[in-house]
Amino acid sequence: MSIKKSHLYAVSTAATLSLALSACGGSAGGSASGGTWDKNATVNIGSLYEPQNLDNTAGGGQGVTEALNGNVYEGLFKLTDDGKVEKLLAQDYQASADGLTYTITLRDGVKFHSGKELTSADVKYSLEKVLADDSQSARKSNLEVIKDVATPDARTVKVTLSQKSISFIYNLSYVWIIDSEAKDLKTSEDGTGPYTLGKWTRGSALSLNRFAGYWGDAAANKKVVFHYFKDATALNNALLTNAVDVVTSEQSPDALDQFKSNQNYKVNDGNSTTKLLLAFNDKAKPFTDVKVRQAVSAAIDDKKLLESVWGGYGKLIGSMVPPTDPWYEDLTDVNAYDVAKAKKLLAEAGYAKGFTFTLDTPNYDPHPTAATFIKSQLAKVGITVKINTITPDEWYTKVYKNHDFTATLQEHVNDRDLVWYGNPDFYWGYDDKQVTQWVKEAEEASSTAEQTALLKKVNEKTAADAASDWLYLYPQIVVASTKLSGYPLNGLNSQFYAYDIKKKG
């Protein structure tokens, strides 16, 4: 799971789609009207998500993905803003008939920012860095299927898998290729991307400079500066005063009218993959009982919560699967809001008079607001909620690592992360042998059609079991100056490609 907050550790979400590969292309973007763009412009980007550090295998968090992924570091493959996979540092690849061996040919002439030429040894090092014991990579568990990495020559990487993985190429798009000789990666970098790291002033800003030796098309701007803010109001004020040109993800819907009514700004409503979950510990009473989980889900008016937090933005979802995932089905009617049904289910489970539980709640918005709302909703069916507000670091240790909780609120950022319900050891403890088998079979599927059919079964079963309560799907709102074009609209998995952004002079 990737958590939607900069100072949280990025922990793993699974991706399970084998996608068609195409030639490299530009990112999605907004549009600017008229005028000529300045090739030497500085683009100022406003964000709430500052990196913890600059290493995505060392708990760098959402912020390091947003700033460095695709901009400073590149992978063998690239995940585009609309969810497709393209070859990037990989010139080509071949898979063996049994799906267990991948032979990847690297692009020629690629150099790191230090000047060192990219070789297969760097790819081997980068993969092993993700798989290391101390790695906190968001794709570590997905890539543990790697059995061996061989380097027959400088431009060839041969990867042997322990079992078939239809998602392997997709998962490789999340692996940064790093100079095997690089040091101090928490504070410095040595990638192959279109920008080099300029200056990082903690608590304030991080700058990127166009890399003159880049192997591909040069960045459309000379410099990018990510400016970091503690709250949405300060961020919006920076946009209004032209201190920043674009906001990567608007978190204050009440502030949007001032931009909508101003011809100098454009409000873009993209596609989000971020889900807000009321996650039960399915191994802790009373949530070991499916009827209790169903009752709690039915007792919460998700529509009213979404409206109170996001106004007219965002979507209701009835499962872990957003509409952009191939195995999406509209399951909002499953365990939908129904107080009478909730009371009936509680009585059948032996809790006619309700019960009391503690809800571990991260201390940043919208979690406290959602927790208070849930508390008031569940009180109507006799359930008492004790809210325990904790920091992101406390959440990571208490909930994610130690599973020491009864229920929690958390955001899951990534797409195609339904498969975590097939892992009984994941923090929420959902354990259904049939679901685990379907997830395994889906990963070993011979076609995307077979994979999709199996994961639809997983989707339906986890929804019916109320494995969690999926409260709503976040909107993805990017607000930008009309002087800008070429910025990404969807922010898939928190990445924000800056190299196609053009700014009028």
N, C-alpha and C positions, 0 to 999 in steps of 0.2 A: 504494500500500500504506500502510495506517496501521500503525504499529509499536506493540506493546503495552507501551509504557514512556513515562513522562511526559517524560523529557528527550530523547527522540528526536524528530527532525523527523517531522511527519506527511506522508508521501508517498503518492502516489495509489493507490487501488484503484478498479476500475471497477464500476459497478452497471448491470445491463442488464435491468431489468424495468419494463414499463409496467403500473402497478397501478391498480385501480379506486379512484376518489376518493370519499370520503364526507365527511359533515359532521364538524366538529371534535368530539372526544370525549376522555375521560380516558385516562390511561395505565394499563397493567397494574399490579398491585400485590399485596403480601402482605395478610394480614388480621390485625386485632387483635381480641381477644375482649372484649366488654362495655365499659362505661365510656363517658364522653363525651370528645370530643377538644377540645383546647385550641387555639382559633383564634389565640392569641398565642404559641404555643409556638416555641421554638428547636429546630430539628432538627440534631443533630450527626452528620455523615457522615464515616466513616473511609475513607481512600484511600491507596494507594501511589503515585498518579500526580499529582504536582504539575505544573501548567503550566510550560512554559519561559518563556512570555510570554502575553499575553491576546489575541493576534491569530492567528486560525487560518489566515491567509495568510502568516504570518511564522514558521513553525516552532514554533507553540505546543505541538504534540504532543497525545498522548492526553488529558492532563490538562485542557487547555483545552476540549476537546470535552465531557468528563465534567462539568465545572463550569458552563460557560456556554451550551452548545448547548441551546436550548429554554427555558432558565431566564432568561438575560439577553438573548440574541439569538434571533431567530426568522427563519424563511425564508418564502418565498411558500407553500411546502408543508411539511408535517411528516411525518417518518418515525416511525410509532408503535413502541412496544416490541415489537409482534408483526409488524413489517415491512410494515405497510400505509401507504399515502400518503394524507394528508388535506389539504384546503385549509386554509391558515392565514392569512397576510397577503393571499393571493389570494382575493378573493371569488368569482371565476369565471374561466374561461379558455376560449378556443376555438382549435382547430387548423384550419389550412386543409386542403383536400382532398388536397393533395400532401404534407402533413406538414412543410412548410418554414417556415411562419409560425405563431407562437403569439401571440395577443392576450390579454393578462392584465389583468383589472380588479382594482384594489386595494380592500381594505376601506376604508370611510370612517371617519374619526374616530380613526385610529391615531396615537399620538404616541410620539416617542422619549422616553427618560428625561430629556433636556434640555428637553423641552417642545415641541420642533419637530415639526410635523406631517409624517407620512410622505407622500412624493410619488413619482411615477414617476422623478424625477431621482435619488432615493436608490437605487432598484432598479438603474438604469443604472450608477450609481457602484459599487454592490456587485458587480455582474457583471463590470465592467471591472477591479475590484480583484482578483478571482479570476483573471482572464486576464492580468494584468500580467506583464511579463518577470520581475520579481523575486518573483512569487507562489510560495509553497510550499503552496498549497491542495491538499487531498486530492482535489479535483474539477476541477482545472485542465485536465487533458488531456481529460476527458470533455466539458467545456464549450467546448473549442476549436472545436466545430462551430458555435458562434455566429458569424454573419457580421455582423450589425448589430443594435443595440438603439435603437429609436426611442421617443420619449415624446410622442405626439400631444396629450395633456393630462395634468393632474396625477394622474389616477387610472388612466391607461391606459399599459401597456407593450407594445410590439410588437417581438417578437424574431424575426429572420429567420435561418434556419440554412443552412449551406452544403450540407448533405445531411440526409436524413431520419434521425431519432434516436428510436427507440421508448422509449429511457430518459430522454428529456429532462426530463420532469416529475419523475421519480424523482431525477435528479441535481440539480434545482433545490432539492430538500428539504435539500441539504447547504450551500446558500449562505446565509450570514448576511446579512440586510438591515441595513445600517449607515448612520447619518446621514452624508450626503455632506460635511458640514462638520466632522465629528468629527476630533480630533487626538489624538496620543499613544496610539494604540490598543494598544500593547504593554503599557501600564500602566494604562489607563483604558478606559471603554467608553461607548457611546451606542446601546443597542439598544432594542427595543420589547417585550421580554419581561416576565413577571410579577415579576421581581426586578431590582433595581439592584445594582451592585457596592458592597459595604460597604468592607471593608478587606482588603488582601492583605499578609500578613506572610510574606515569602519564607522557605521552609524550615519553615513552621509551619502556617498556616491562611489560608483565604480565605472571607470572609463575604458573604452576599447578603441584601438586605432587600426585603421585599414592596413592590412599586411601587403606590402609591395611585392613580396615573393609568392603570393598565393597562386596555386596551380590552376584554379578555375577563373571564372569571371570575377573581376574586382568588385568589392562592395560598392553600392550605389552612393554611399556617403563616406566622408573621410573619417568621421569620428562618431561614436555613440557613447552617451553617458547615461547610466542608470542612476536615477536619484531615488533615495529611499526615504519613506515617510512612515511615521508611527500610526497615523490614522487617516481615514478616508477624507475627512474635512480638509486637512492640511494638503493632501494630495490634490484635491479638486481646486483648492485655492492656487496651487502652483500652476495648474493648467490654465486657470482663468487669467493669471498674471503673466503667462507665456514663459514661466520658468521651466516648464516641460512642454513637449509637443504632443505627447500621447500618454494615455494611462493604460497599462497592460490589462488590468482587470478591475472594472469599477465595482466598488463594494458599498456604495451609498446611493441606492435608487432614488431617494428623496431629492438628491442633488441634480438629477438628470434634466429636469425641466429647464434649468438655466443654460444648459448646453444645447438642448433641442431648439430653443427659441433664439439661439444666437447663430447667425450665418457663418461665423468663423470656426464653428466646430461641427463634427459629424459624430453621431452616436451609432455604433454598430452593435447589433445583437447577434452574436455568433452562436455556435453550437458548443455546449459544455459537456464534459464527461464527469464533472464533479458531483458526487452524491453526498447528501447529508444523511448519516445513519444514526438511528438509535440502535446500537449494537448490544444485543444481549450476550451474556456469558452463558451459552447453551449447556455448559457443564455445571452451572451453579443453580441451586434451587432459588426461586420457584421456576426459573426459566428452562429447566430441564423438561418441563411439561409443555408440549406444543400448544395445548389449549390456552395456557397462560400467555404465551407469546402472541397467539392469535388475538386474544382478548385485549392485550395492551395495544396492539396495532389498530384494532377496531375502535378503541376508545379515544384515539387521537385524530383530530380533524386536521389532516395534512394540508388541505386546501386553505383553511383559515390561517395556519402557520405560515405557509408560503406567501399569502397575501400580506400578512403583517410584517414579514421580513423584507420581501422583495417587490411589493406592489404588484404590478402587472407583468413582472418578469419571472422567468424560471418555469419549470414544468413539474407536474406530479409524475411519479414513477411508482410502479407496484413491485419492483424487483431491483436487483443490482445492475440491470442492463439498461443503458440509455438508448434512445432511438438510433444513434449512429452506429451501434454495434450490429453485426450481421444477424445475430440470433435474438434480436429484440422482438418482444411481443407486448402488447398493451395489457398489463396485468393489474391495472389500478383498481379493478373491481374485486380483486382477491384481498380479503381482510380489509375492505374499505371501511370508512367511518360509519359506525353503527353502534350506538351506546347500548341499545337493548341486547344486541348480539354479544357485546363485550361482557355484560352482566351475566348472561346465560352461560357463556363459556367459563367464566370465573366460578360460577356455582358448580358446573360440571367437573371442574378441576379441584373442587374442595375449598375454594376461596370465596365463598359467597359474601363474607364480610371484608374481603380484600386482604391486603398484606402491605408490608413496608419494605422498601428497598432503597439502596443508595445509588445515585446516578453520578458517576465521575465525569465531570464537565470541564473541558479545556477553558482557560480563562479569557479567550479572545472571541470576538464576535464571529458568527451569530450564536455560538454555543450557550452563553448565559441566557440570552433571550429565549432560545429554543427550550432550554431546561426549565425555565420558569413557566413557559407555556405548557409543556408536557406535565409538569407538576399540577397545574390547575385542571388540566383535562382529566388526568387519572384520578384526581380527588373525587370527581363526579361518579366514579364507579367503585369508590371505596379504597383505592390504592393510595398509600402515602409515599411520597418521594422525598428523600433527603438528598439535597444537592451538595456534592463535594467538589468544589472548584479547585482545579489543579493546574500547574504550569505544563507547557508542552513537554519539557524534559521529564517531569513527574509522570505524565501520561505514558511516555515511551517506556519508562522503567516499570511502572506499576501495572499498566494495562497490557501493553504490547509484549513486553518481555516476560513478566511474571504472571500474567493472567490473573492478577489479584483484583478482581472487580466483579460486580453483579450485572451492571449495565453501564454503558458509556455513550457519549456523543462523539462523533468524529466524522471528518470529511475524507472521502476516498476520491482522489483526483483522476486516476488513470482510466483509460478505456479498457474494455475486455477483461475486467478483473473478476468476473463471475466465478472463475475457476477456483478462487480461494475457498469457496464452500466445499470443494473436494479435498481440502487439506484439514483433517481433524486436529492438527497441531497449531492451526492459525489461532490468533488471539481470541476469537469469538467461540471457538470450540465446537462448531457445528459438525456433527459426525453422523453421516448417513452413508452406509456402505454402497448403496446403489448409486448415489450421487458421485461418490469417490470413483466408482468404476466407470461411470459415464464420462467423467472428466478425463480419466486415464485413456479411455478409448478415443475420445475426441482429439487428444494430443497426438495419438498414434494413427489418426485417420489418414486415409489415402487421398481424400479430396476435401475441399472446403465445404461442399454440400453435405458430406457425411459428418464433418465436424459441426456444422451449423445445426443439423438435425439433433445431434446428441446434446449440444449445449442448450437447445431450446427445452429439452427434457429437464436439464439441470435447472434452468430458469423457472420452469413451471413447478418443479418439486420444492425448490427452496422458497418460492413465493407462497405456496400452499402451506408449508411448514412454518411460515413467518420466522425464518432463520435469523433475520434481523427485521427492523422496521425501517424501510427506505422512505424517509420523510419527503424529500424533494430533490430535484435536479437543479443545480445552480444555473443561472444565466451566465453567459460569457459576454460581458459588455465592454467593448473597447471604445474609448472616447479619444478623439484626435483632432488636432488642428486641421482645417481644410487645406493647409499648405502641404500636408503630408499625403503620400500614397505608398502602396506596396507593403504595408504592415500586415502581419498575420491577424486573422479575425477570430480564429477558434481557440488558439492557445492550447492545442492538444497536449495533455500531460504536462502543462505548465511551460512548454518551450515557447520562445518568442524570437523567431528569426528576424534579425535587424538588417541584414545585408541587402535586402531589396527595397528598403525604405528610401523614398525620394522626397526631398524637401525643396519647395519652391524658393527661389532667391528673392 
